[in-house]
């Protein structure tokens, strides 16, 4: 993000919204919108937003995995293989 060029007052958004949207889309960089000199909104292209949301989702999954590990809710491959084999054998035995 280029702080000199990627911060715009709300009046610039009102005056030239299409231009700011094009800029955000072409640069894949957000435009910070200010109101009364304070940052109040972010204008971001859809592709960057979707990438950001996917990254956030992955971070949440990683955090959940860490919590599961800390709480002992994980299994090694060998124990999972044994569990699956036992369940398959039990299922086949019911036929």
C-alpha positions in Angstrom: 0.0 0.0 0.0 1.3 3.4 -1.0 0.2 5.7 1.8 0.7 8.8 -0.3 -1.6 7.6 -3.1 -3.9 5.1 -1.5 -5.6 7.4 1.0 -8.4 9.5 -0.3 -11.1 11.7 1.4 -14.7 10.7 1.1 -15.2 13.7 -1.2 -12.9 12.0 -3.8 -15.0 8.9 -3.5 -18.2 10.9 -4.1 -16.5 12.8 -7.0 -14.8 9.9 -8.8 -15.9 6.5 -7.4 -15.3 4.7 -10.7 -11.7 5.9 -10.9 -11.0 4.8 -7.4 -12.6 1.4 -8.0 -10.4 1.0 -11.2 -7.3 2.0 -9.3 -8.0 -0.5 -6.5 -8.7 -3.3 -9.1 -5.7 -2.6 -11.2 -3.2 -2.3 -8.3 -4.8 -5.0 -6.2 -4.3 -2.5 -3.4 -6.9 -1.1 -1.1 -7.8 2.6 -1.0 -8.4 4.0 2.5 -11.3 6.5 2.6 -11.1 9.2 5.2 -13.8 11.3 6.7 -12.9 14.4 8.6 -9.3 13.4 8.3 -9.8 10.0 10.0 -9.7 6.6 8.2 -13.3 5.3 8.1 -13.6 2.8 5.2 -11.6 0.6 2.8 -12.3 0.2 -0.9 -10.9 -3.1 -2.1 -11.1 -5.1 -5.3 -13.0 -8.4 -5.2 -10.1 -10.7 -6.0 -8.0 -9.2 -3.2 -10.9 -9.5 -0.8 -11.5 -13.1 -1.7 -7.8 -14.0 -1.3 -7.9 -12.2 2.1 -11.0 -14.2 3.2 -9.4 -17.5 2.1 -6.2 -16.7 4.0 -8.3 -15.8 7.1 -10.2 -19.1 6.8 -6.9 -21.0 6.6 -5.6 -19.2 9.6 -8.7 -20.1 11.6 -8.3 -23.7 10.6 -4.7 -23.6 11.7 -5.7 -22.1 15.0 -8.3 -24.8 15.5 -5.7 -27.4 14.8 -3.4 -26.0 17.4 -6.2 -26.0 19.9 -7.1 -29.6 19.1 -3.4 -30.5 19.5 -3.2 -28.8 22.8 -6.3 -30.5 24.0 -5.2 -33.9 22.9 -7.8 -34.3 20.2 -5.4 -35.5 17.5 -4.5 -39.0 16.3 -1.4 -40.2 14.5 -1.7 -42.0 11.1 -1.2 -45.5 12.6 -4.1 -45.1 15.0 -6.4 -43.7 12.4 -5.5 -46.6 10.0 -6.3 -49.1 12.8 -9.6 -47.4 13.6 -10.7 -47.3 10.0 -9.7 -51.0 9.5 -11.7 -52.0 12.7 -14.8 -50.1 11.5 -14.6 -51.6 8.0 -14.3 -55.1 9.5 -17.2 -54.4 11.8 -19.3 -53.1 8.9 -18.5 -56.1 6.7 -19.3 -58.4 9.6 -22.9 -57.0 9.8 -23.7 -58.0 6.2 
